[in-house]
Amino acid sequence: MLKESFVEAPAETTTEQLDPKILRRAEILEKAADIIDTDGWTRGNLRRGERRCAVGAISKAAGIDGQYPSSQTPAAWGAVKALGDVVSPNRSHYAEVVDRVTSWTDARARTAKEVSRKLREAAARLLQR
């Protein structure tokens, strides 16, 4: 199955020029999309069996499986914030960002493919800064 991938640095920017923190966040977002594509997606919980919501997939990709990203886990929190900027711009407070991301990902009409695509879009946007 061919997978749509958004994580490519713009032509005028090489990954060596990007902040390592930004690269790590983008890597987490791409890996989270892969997790959803491979293990499945769920809503309402970080995890159900092997399936994960967007935040749960980000947590697993960041190495903190089962935990909510926070200021104690800056790479994971930065990845959630980047996804929040894609699905609901202009939210910076932790609770607002997590609320918006979980509300978006848990919407009834949402699909795993949409969630995966937005994770990849968030990664790409980080690399275009």
SULNOR-V238146 format. One record per residue. N is the residue number from 1. RES is the residue in one letter. SS is DSSP state (H for helix, E for strand, - for the rest). NEAR is the number of other ideal C-beta (glycine too) atoms within 12 Angstrom. D_CENTER is the distance of its C-alpha to the mean C-alpha in whole Angstrom. Layout:
BEGIN
n->N res->RES ss->SS near->NEAR d_center->D_CENTER
n->N res->RES ss->SS near->NEAR d_center->D_CENTER
END
This chain:
BEGIN
n->1 res->M ss->- near->7 d_center->21
n->2 res->L ss->- near->5 d_center->20
n->3 res->K ss->- near->17 d_center->16
n->4 res->E ss->- near->21 d_center->15
n->5 res->S ss->- near->21 d_center->13
n->6 res->F ss->- near->26 d_center->12
n->7 res->V ss->- near->32 d_center->12
n->8 res->E ss->- near->20 d_center->16
n->9 res->A ss->- near->22 d_center->17
n->10 res->P ss->- near->17 d_center->20
n->11 res->A ss->- near->8 d_center->23
n->12 res->E ss->- near->9 d_center->24
n->13 res->T ss->- near->17 d_center->22
n->14 res->T ss->- near->12 d_center->22
n->15 res->T ss->H near->18 d_center->19
n->16 res->E ss->H near->9 d_center->22
n->17 res->Q ss->H near->14 d_center->22
n->18 res->L ss->- near->24 d_center->18
n->19 res->D ss->- near->17 d_center->18
n->20 res->P ss->H near->15 d_center->17
n->21 res->K ss->H near->20 d_center->14
n->22 res->I ss->H near->30 d_center->13
n->23 res->L ss->H near->26 d_center->13
n->24 res->R ss->H near->29 d_center->11
n->25 res->R ss->H near->39 d_center->8
n->26 res->A ss->H near->39 d_center->8
n->27 res->E ss->H near->32 d_center->9
n->28 res->I ss->H near->42 d_center->7
n->29 res->L ss->H near->49 d_center->4
n->30 res->E ss->H near->37 d_center->7
n->31 res->K ss->H near->33 d_center->8
n->32 res->A ss->H near->48 d_center->6
n->33 res->A ss->H near->40 d_center->7
n->34 res->D ss->H near->27 d_center->10
n->35 res->I ss->H near->34 d_center->11
n->36 res->I ss->H near->40 d_center->10
n->37 res->D ss->H near->27 d_center->13
n->38 res->T ss->H near->20 d_center->15
n->39 res->D ss->H near->25 d_center->15
n->40 res->G ss->- near->23 d_center->15
n->41 res->W ss->E near->37 d_center->13
n->42 res->T ss->- near->26 d_center->14
n->43 res->R ss->- near->29 d_center->15
n->44 res->G ss->- near->20 d_center->16
n->45 res->N ss->- near->21 d_center->15
n->46 res->L ss->- near->33 d_center->13
n->47 res->R ss->E near->27 d_center->15
n->48 res->R ss->E near->16 d_center->18
n->49 res->G ss->- near->12 d_center->19
n->50 res->E ss->- near->16 d_center->17
n->51 res->R ss->E near->24 d_center->15
n->52 res->R ss->E near->37 d_center->12
n->53 res->C ss->- near->39 d_center->10
n->54 res->A ss->H near->53 d_center->6
n->55 res->V ss->H near->51 d_center->7
n->56 res->G ss->H near->41 d_center->9
n->57 res->A ss->H near->47 d_center->7
n->58 res->I ss->H near->54 d_center->5
n->59 res->S ss->H near->32 d_center->9
n->60 res->K ss->H near->31 d_center->11
n->61 res->A ss->H near->36 d_center->9
n->62 res->A ss->- near->33 d_center->10
n->63 res->G ss->- near->19 d_center->13
n->64 res->I ss->- near->26 d_center->14
n->65 res->D ss->- near->24 d_center->14
n->66 res->G ss->- near->20 d_center->15
n->67 res->Q ss->- near->20 d_center->14
n->68 res->Y ss->- near->28 d_center->13
n->69 res->P ss->- near->40 d_center->11
n->70 res->S ss->- near->22 d_center->14
n->71 res->S ss->- near->15 d_center->16
n->72 res->Q ss->- near->13 d_center->17
n->73 res->T ss->- near->26 d_center->14
n->74 res->P ss->H near->21 d_center->13
n->75 res->A ss->H near->33 d_center->11
n->76 res->A ss->H near->39 d_center->8
n->77 res->W ss->H near->32 d_center->9
n->78 res->G ss->H near->34 d_center->9
n->79 res->A ss->H near->46 d_center->5
n->80 res->V ss->H near->50 d_center->6
n->81 res->K ss->H near->39 d_center->8
n->82 res->A ss->H near->45 d_center->7
n->83 res->L ss->H near->48 d_center->5
n->84 res->G ss->H near->37 d_center->8
n->85 res->D ss->H near->29 d_center->10
n->86 res->V ss->H near->33 d_center->10
n->87 res->V ss->H near->33 d_center->11
n->88 res->S ss->- near->25 d_center->13
n->89 res->P ss->- near->18 d_center->14
n->90 res->N ss->- near->13 d_center->16
n->91 res->R ss->- near->24 d_center->15
n->92 res->S ss->- near->18 d_center->15
n->93 res->H ss->- near->14 d_center->17
n->94 res->Y ss->H near->23 d_center->15
n->95 res->A ss->H near->16 d_center->16
n->96 res->E ss->H near->19 d_center->16
n->97 res->V ss->H near->35 d_center->12
n->98 res->V ss->H near->33 d_center->12
n->99 res->D ss->H near->20 d_center->14
n->100 res->R ss->H near->28 d_center->13
n->101 res->V ss->H near->43 d_center->9
n->102 res->T ss->H near->32 d_center->11
n->103 res->S ss->H near->23 d_center->14
n->104 res->W ss->H near->31 d_center->12
n->105 res->T ss->H near->40 d_center->11
n->106 res->D ss->- near->24 d_center->14
n->107 res->A ss->- near->20 d_center->16
n->108 res->R ss->- near->10 d_center->19
n->109 res->A ss->- near->10 d_center->19
n->110 res->R ss->- near->25 d_center->15
n->111 res->T ss->- near->17 d_center->15
n->112 res->A ss->H near->25 d_center->13
n->113 res->K ss->H near->18 d_center->13
n->114 res->E ss->H near->23 d_center->12
n->115 res->V ss->H near->40 d_center->9
n->116 res->S ss->H near->37 d_center->8
n->117 res->R ss->H near->29 d_center->10
n->118 res->K ss->H near->37 d_center->8
n->119 res->L ss->H near->51 d_center->4
n->120 res->R ss->H near->37 d_center->7
n->121 res->E ss->H near->28 d_center->9
n->122 res->A ss->H near->43 d_center->7
n->123 res->A ss->H near->41 d_center->7
n->124 res->A ss->H near->29 d_center->11
n->125 res->R ss->H near->29 d_center->11
n->126 res->L ss->H near->37 d_center->11
n->127 res->L ss->H near->32 d_center->13
n->128 res->Q ss->- near->21 d_center->16
n->129 res->R ss->- near->20 d_center->17
END
